Amino acid sequence: MKSNIISRVFSIALLSAITLSQPLVAKNKIPVTDGQKIAFLGDSITAAGARPNGYCRLVLDGLKKQGIQTTGIFAGISGHKSNQMLARLDKDVLSKKPDWMTLSCGVNDVWHGARGVKIEDYKKNITAIVDQAQSAGVKVMILTSTMIKEDQKTSLNQQLLPYNAFLKELAKSKGCLFSDLNTEMQQELKTFPKDAPKGKQLTGDGVHMNAYGNIMMAKGVLKAFGLSDKALTTLEQDWKNTPGSHSIRLNISMSLNEYDQLQKKLDKSVQQTFQDSLVEKKKELLK
């Protein structure tokens, strides 16, 4: 009896030690593996996601911090709709032989109005993209389109509903991974204070993501890849503590002549002093 108790205690201790030494998520729960390539197909939101601290980069970083090294193929082009993404799928994605592809498409199909893509044509285009990718051996993750302005009641967001509903059904029927970023965005907006300025909590202009929006999107993709809530919380805190993850622009109005005079009078040492004072002021305000 005594030996059984000792054996159990030893087993529990060993299991705890192994668990603590592993990443926050066991690799075998994440379908992405070391050395794989992930293509990010999309519009301007995805194009911006390829910048430092953009959602595509954060996805790669999140996997890396789980011990999974991957390479990104960035295939976002500003203004593109489903028909244009289908037309360039082979050139921008399939020819580069990715293992995975995330598909973010729908905002411009709706937002562009008469120049957009109607729902029935959108369905055909998206289905063709998924079919061609899967036929080439690429595993697909479908992302719902994020909001068009940060108010779900707007007519554009209401028009977007059937597009996103189709994406959910398609992901299910085609066996794709699925990330409902639209719902994630709506839920995230509820976390901001009620008296906070409306319209630019997760975006810079109502559509394109700011630093918070990029974190929201990256978390949604990584969640669909199997990362736990604990892992996502840790990553979010890491990203928010990254130097340079956010910047402040000062909007000072002046004439061109005034600007020229100011540039001549401010030598590099003065400019550096001004920059240093802003840094110190930030530290003071954050105490």
Buried (B, 14 or more C-beta within 10 A) or exposed (E): EEEEEEEEEEEEEEEEEEEEEEBBBEBEEBBBEEEBBBBBBBBBBBBBBBEEBBBBBBBBBBBEBBBBEBEBBBBBBEEBBBBBBBEBBEEBBBEEEBBBBBBBBBBBBBBEEEEBBEBEBBBBBBBBBBEBBBEBEBBBBBBBBBBBBBBBEBEBBEBBEEBBEBBBEBBEEBEBBBBBBBEBBBEBBEEBEEEEEEEBBBBEEBBBBBBBBBBBBBBBBBBBBBBBEEBBEBBBEBBEEEEEBEEEEEEEEEEEEEEEEEEEEEEEEEEEEEEEEEEEEEEEEEE
